[in-house]
Amino acid sequence: MDEPLSYLDGQFLPASQMAIPVSDAGFALGTTVTEQLRTFSGRLFYLEEHLERFYRSLQLVGIRLRESSADLVRAAERIVSANWQLGEVEDDLGLCLFATPGTLATFNKGRPGRPCLGVHTYRLPFGLWADKYQSGQRLVVTDVQQVPATCWPAELKCRSRMHYFLADQKAAVIESGARALLLDRAGAVLETSTANILLYRAEGKIVTPPIEDVLSGISLTVVRRLATQLGIEWDHATLSCEDIAEADEVLLSSTPFCLLPVTALNGKTIGSGLGGSVFRGLIREWSQEVGIDIVGQAQQFENR
């Protein structure tokens, strides 16, 4: 098969045939629960942990799938096995899981539809972040705030992320190539669009925002474990923009790129303006664990 395999609503099918109707609540209202994974050497990383969070999000929304967690494991592994072989052996995939409530009652004679589940892969877009391992990611605070927990729980991973889109648009206008740092109404630092934020202080401690206030990334748990291996303490605390600006190092963690250094906030340099020793140590440990030079792989495939 020359075309990637996907899964939708109980069937395996070519990716080009994957579609949901405009009457689906995931399209009409954006009510889509999702998870993003990646592979290393064609093997899915932390699949069980991602599925656990996926099913927790489904529970929060009230979506009950026909498929069990074991069914999803089999579907994901079958799709990755088929699709990874279509590319170069050193390359890797992103895998997306999504579920919607199905057809909106408005378009279905007042009756709710049957939940829809989809699984598909894509070649990781390394070009979006390959240079950031050296130059770092620059952050900007805009007037777009994080959605408060009174709207939906921070632990819910869903596609209702218009504020991410708007915040990053405004950040790019303020400074080309920058991403938005999202705050709550009180001005506390929470996260960036699609990434957790961590700061490192010279006394040997990594600090992240309170776990109950953010979507706790699977990659964040990996960083914590690797930090422990390196003898670095870990803590959670309410953080301000001043805390970020004055940190010795600031890092972003997210599934696709794993870990990136932050080198500036609102146009002001953080630390040395380059990735520091903590970043280098953590990305080295992560690379050793998965058997891939994470930075080297991104640079190899950034122009494909």
C-alpha positions as CSV (number, residue, x, y, z in Angstrom):
1,M,0.0,0.0,0.0
2,D,1.4,3.4,-1.0
3,E,-1.1,5.4,0.9
4,P,-1.1,5.8,4.7
5,L,-3.6,3.7,6.6
6,S,-6.1,5.3,9.0
7,Y,-9.1,4.2,11.2
8,L,-12.5,5.9,11.3
9,D,-15.7,4.8,12.9
10,G,-14.9,1.1,13.1
11,Q,-13.1,0.7,9.8
12,F,-9.5,0.8,8.5
13,L,-9.3,2.8,5.3
14,P,-6.9,4.8,3.2
15,A,-6.1,8.3,4.7
16,S,-7.6,10.0,1.7
17,Q,-11.0,8.5,2.5
18,M,-11.0,9.7,6.1
19,A,-13.8,12.3,6.6
20,I,-16.5,13.3,9.0
21,P,-19.7,15.1,7.9
22,V,-20.3,18.8,8.6
23,S,-23.2,17.6,10.8
24,D,-20.8,16.0,13.3
25,A,-20.6,17.8,16.6
26,G,-16.8,17.8,16.4
27,F,-17.0,20.0,13.3
28,A,-20.1,22.0,14.2
29,L,-19.2,22.8,17.8
30,G,-15.5,21.8,18.1
31,T,-16.4,19.2,20.7
32,T,-13.5,16.9,19.9
33,V,-11.4,15.0,22.5
34,T,-7.9,14.3,21.2
35,E,-4.5,12.9,22.0
36,Q,-1.2,13.4,20.1
37,L,1.6,10.8,20.3
38,R,4.9,10.3,18.4
39,T,7.1,7.4,17.5
40,F,10.8,6.8,18.0
41,S,12.2,4.4,15.4
42,G,8.6,3.5,14.5
43,R,7.6,2.7,18.1
44,L,4.9,4.6,19.9
45,F,6.1,6.4,23.0
46,Y,4.1,6.2,26.2
47,L,1.0,4.8,24.5
48,E,-0.6,3.6,27.7
49,E,-0.2,6.9,29.4
50,H,-1.7,8.8,26.5
51,L,-4.6,6.4,26.3
52,E,-5.3,6.8,30.0
53,R,-5.5,10.6,29.6
54,F,-7.6,10.1,26.5
55,Y,-10.2,8.0,28.3
56,R,-10.2,10.4,31.2
57,S,-11.0,13.3,28.8
58,L,-13.8,11.2,27.2
59,Q,-15.2,10.6,30.7
60,L,-15.2,14.3,31.4
61,V,-17.1,15.1,28.2
62,G,-19.5,12.1,28.5
63,I,-18.4,10.3,25.3
64,R,-18.7,6.5,25.5
65,L,-16.8,4.7,22.7
66,R,-17.6,1.2,21.5
67,E,-13.9,0.6,21.3
68,S,-12.0,-0.5,24.4
69,S,-8.5,0.7,25.3
70,A,-7.2,-2.7,24.0
71,D,-9.0,-2.0,20.7
72,L,-7.3,1.3,20.4
73,V,-3.8,-0.1,21.2
74,R,-4.3,-2.6,18.3
75,A,-5.5,0.0,15.9
76,A,-2.7,2.4,16.7
77,E,0.0,-0.2,16.4
78,R,-1.4,-1.5,13.2
79,I,-1.6,1.9,11.6
80,V,1.9,2.9,12.8
81,S,3.4,-0.4,11.6
82,A,1.9,0.1,8.1
83,N,2.6,3.8,7.8
84,W,6.1,4.0,9.2
85,Q,7.3,1.6,6.4
86,L,6.3,4.2,3.8
87,G,9.0,6.6,4.9
88,E,12.7,6.5,5.6
89,V,13.9,4.3,8.4
90,E,15.4,7.2,10.4
91,D,12.1,9.2,10.1
92,D,9.2,9.2,12.6
93,L,5.5,9.7,12.8
94,G,3.0,11.7,14.8
95,L,-0.2,9.8,15.7
96,C,-3.5,11.5,16.4
97,L,-6.5,10.0,18.2
98,F,-9.7,11.9,18.2
99,A,-13.3,11.3,19.3
100,T,-16.5,13.3,18.9
101,P,-20.0,12.8,20.2
102,G,-21.1,12.2,16.6
103,T,-23.9,13.8,14.6
104,L,-25.3,16.9,16.3
105,A,-28.9,16.5,17.4
106,T,-29.8,19.6,15.5
107,F,-29.1,17.7,12.2
108,N,-30.5,14.3,13.4
109,K,-34.2,15.0,14.2
110,G,-33.4,15.9,17.7
111,R,-31.6,12.7,18.5
112,P,-27.9,12.5,19.6
113,G,-25.6,10.7,17.2
114,R,-23.2,7.8,17.8
115,P,-19.7,8.7,19.0
116,C,-17.1,8.8,16.2
117,L,-13.5,7.7,16.7
118,G,-10.6,8.4,14.4
119,V,-6.9,7.5,14.3
120,H,-4.4,8.7,11.8
121,T,-0.7,9.5,11.4
122,Y,1.4,12.2,9.8
123,R,5.1,12.7,9.2
124,L,6.5,14.8,12.0
125,P,7.1,18.4,10.7
126,F,10.6,18.7,12.1
127,G,11.2,21.9,10.2
128,L,8.9,23.7,12.6
129,W,11.3,23.3,15.5
130,A,14.7,21.9,14.3
131,D,16.5,25.2,14.6
132,K,15.0,25.9,18.1
133,Y,17.2,23.4,19.8
134,Q,20.1,25.8,19.2
135,S,18.5,29.3,18.9
136,G,15.7,28.6,21.4
137,Q,12.0,29.6,21.4
138,R,11.1,33.2,22.1
139,L,7.9,33.9,24.0
140,V,5.6,36.9,24.1
141,V,2.7,37.6,26.5
142,T,-0.5,38.8,24.6
143,D,-3.9,39.9,25.9
144,V,-5.3,36.4,25.2
145,Q,-5.7,34.5,28.4
146,Q,-5.9,30.8,29.2
147,V,-9.5,29.4,29.3
148,P,-10.5,29.3,33.0
149,A,-11.3,26.0,34.7
150,T,-14.9,27.3,35.1
151,C,-15.3,26.7,31.4
152,W,-13.7,23.3,31.2
153,P,-11.2,21.4,33.4
154,A,-7.5,22.0,32.8
155,E,-7.0,18.3,32.6
156,L,-9.3,18.0,29.5
157,K,-7.4,17.6,26.3
158,C,-9.7,18.8,23.5
159,R,-9.6,20.7,20.2
160,S,-11.5,23.7,21.5
161,R,-8.3,25.8,21.3
162,M,-9.3,29.0,19.5
163,H,-7.4,31.0,22.2
164,Y,-4.2,29.2,21.3
165,F,-4.6,30.2,17.7
166,L,-5.5,33.8,18.5
167,A,-2.7,34.1,21.1
168,D,0.0,32.8,18.7
169,Q,-1.3,35.1,15.9
170,K,-0.9,38.1,18.1
171,A,2.5,36.9,19.4
172,A,3.8,36.6,15.8
173,V,2.7,40.2,15.1
174,I,4.6,41.4,18.1
175,E,7.7,39.4,17.3
176,S,8.2,37.2,14.3
177,G,8.7,33.5,15.3
178,A,7.5,34.0,18.8
179,R,4.9,31.9,20.6
180,A,2.4,33.1,23.1
181,L,2.8,32.6,26.9
182,L,-0.6,32.1,28.4
183,L,-1.5,33.6,31.8
184,D,-4.6,33.3,33.9
185,R,-6.8,36.3,35.0
186,A,-4.5,37.0,37.9
187,G,-1.4,37.1,35.7
188,A,0.0,33.7,36.8
189,V,2.0,31.8,34.1
190,L,0.2,28.6,33.0
191,E,1.6,27.3,29.6
192,T,2.2,28.1,26.0
193,S,0.1,26.9,23.2
194,T,0.6,23.1,23.1
195,A,3.5,23.0,25.5
196,N,4.2,23.0,29.3
197,I,6.6,25.5,30.7
198,L,9.4,24.8,33.3
199,L,12.0,27.0,34.8
200,Y,15.3,26.1,36.4
201,R,16.9,28.0,39.2
202,A,20.6,27.9,40.1
203,E,19.9,26.2,43.5
204,G,19.2,23.1,41.5
205,K,15.5,22.9,41.2
206,I,13.0,22.8,38.3
207,V,9.7,24.5,39.0
208,T,6.4,24.2,37.0
209,P,3.0,25.7,37.5
210,P,0.6,23.9,39.9
211,I,-0.5,20.6,38.4
212,E,-4.2,21.4,38.9
213,D,-3.9,24.6,36.9
214,V,-2.6,23.1,33.6
215,L,-3.0,20.3,31.2
216,S,-0.2,18.0,32.5
217,G,1.7,16.8,29.5
218,I,2.9,13.3,29.1
219,S,6.2,14.7,28.1
220,L,6.3,16.7,31.4
221,T,6.3,13.4,33.3
222,V,9.2,12.2,31.2
223,V,11.2,15.4,31.9
224,R,10.5,15.0,35.7
225,R,11.8,11.4,35.6
226,L,14.9,12.4,33.7
227,A,15.5,15.3,36.0
228,T,15.4,12.9,39.0
229,Q,18.0,10.8,37.3
230,L,20.2,13.8,37.0
231,G,19.7,14.7,40.6
232,I,17.6,17.8,39.9
233,E,14.8,18.6,42.4
234,W,11.3,19.3,41.2
235,D,8.6,21.5,42.5
236,H,5.3,23.1,41.6
237,A,4.5,26.8,42.4
238,T,2.5,29.7,41.1
239,L,4.8,31.5,38.7
240,S,4.9,35.1,37.4
241,C,6.4,36.6,34.3
242,E,9.1,38.0,36.5
243,D,10.0,34.5,37.6
244,I,10.3,33.4,34.0
245,A,12.4,36.4,33.1
246,E,14.8,35.9,36.0
247,A,15.2,32.1,35.7
248,D,18.6,30.6,34.8
249,E,16.9,28.4,32.2
250,V,13.4,28.1,30.9
251,L,12.2,25.0,29.0
252,L,9.1,23.9,27.0
253,S,8.1,20.3,26.9
254,S,5.7,18.8,24.3
255,T,5.2,15.4,22.6
256,P,6.5,16.3,19.1
257,F,9.7,18.2,19.9
258,C,10.2,16.7,23.4
259,L,12.1,19.6,24.9
260,L,13.1,23.1,23.8
261,P,15.0,26.0,25.5
262,V,13.3,29.3,25.9
263,T,15.7,32.1,25.2
264,A,13.6,35.3,25.5
265,L,10.4,36.7,27.0
266,N,8.8,39.9,25.6
267,G,12.0,40.7,23.8
268,K,14.3,40.3,26.8
269,T,17.0,37.6,26.9
270,I,16.6,34.8,29.5
271,G,19.9,33.5,31.0
272,S,22.7,33.3,28.5
273,G,20.3,33.5,25.5
274,L,21.1,30.0,24.6
275,G,20.1,26.5,25.7
276,G,21.9,25.8,29.0
277,S,23.4,22.8,30.7
278,V,20.1,21.6,32.2
279,F,18.5,21.5,28.7
280,R,21.5,19.8,27.2
281,G,21.6,17.2,30.0
282,L,17.9,16.4,29.7
283,I,17.7,16.2,25.9
284,R,20.8,13.9,26.0
285,E,19.1,11.6,28.6
286,W,15.9,11.5,26.6
287,S,17.9,10.7,23.4
288,Q,19.7,7.9,25.1
289,E,16.4,6.4,26.5
290,V,14.7,6.3,23.0
291,G,17.9,5.3,21.1
292,I,17.7,8.3,18.8
293,D,19.6,11.6,18.6
294,I,16.5,13.8,19.0
295,V,18.1,17.0,17.8
296,G,20.1,15.3,15.0
297,Q,16.9,13.6,13.7
298,A,15.0,16.9,13.6
299,Q,17.9,18.6,11.7
300,Q,18.2,15.6,9.3
301,F,14.5,15.9,8.2
302,E,13.8,19.6,8.7
303,N,13.9,20.3,4.9
304,R,12.0,17.3,3.6
